[in-house]
Amino acid sequence: MAREKKQIAKNRKAFHDYEMVETFECGIVLTGTEVRSLRENHCQLTDCFALIRRGEVWVQGLHIAPYSHGNIANVDPDRKRKLLLHRNQIRYLEGKSKEKGLALVPISMYFAPNGLVKVELALARGKKLYDKRAAMAQRDAEREIERAIKSQVR
């Protein structure tokens, strides 16, 4: 029986604001109370981003609420957290992120089948306003087509 990954949080706003070029799975350095808080689904990815500093990838703006039964072991909920990637992946991302218009954006956080917390990091290109409008129009058109097909079946 294959176990699936359990979704903790998803950055829906990123899919609206960015066009995903490439994605990477990476680990994240957390404390024990942060993991317990994630098991209670207390995480927010909305305004977070990743930076590369001195050969290490750091995620900023990731909010993990303090654990409800924690004590002094709870850490700052908005602290910088280190992402774990292979060195050649970090070099590749560093080169790509220096290109104009590309950014590193965490798009989802989940528990892997082995119980470890993983972050899906995307190399993303910012969308222009007209691209966002076109994507919304396309979604609306697809929704209308689905409704029409559904009403014909009845």
Salt bridges, closest charged atoms under 4 A:
ASP17 OD1 - LYS132 NZ 3.44
GLU34 OE1 - ARG79 NH2 2.80
GLU34 OE2 - ARG81 NH2 2.78
GLU40 OE1 - HIS42 NE2 3.46
ASP47 OD1 - LYS13 NZ 3.41
GLU56 OE2 - LYS82 NZ 3.08
ASP78 OD1 - HIS63 ND1 2.68
GLU99 OE2 - LYS96 NZ 3.85
ASP140 OD1 - ARG143 NH1 3.01
GLU144 OE2 - ARG147 NH1 2.90
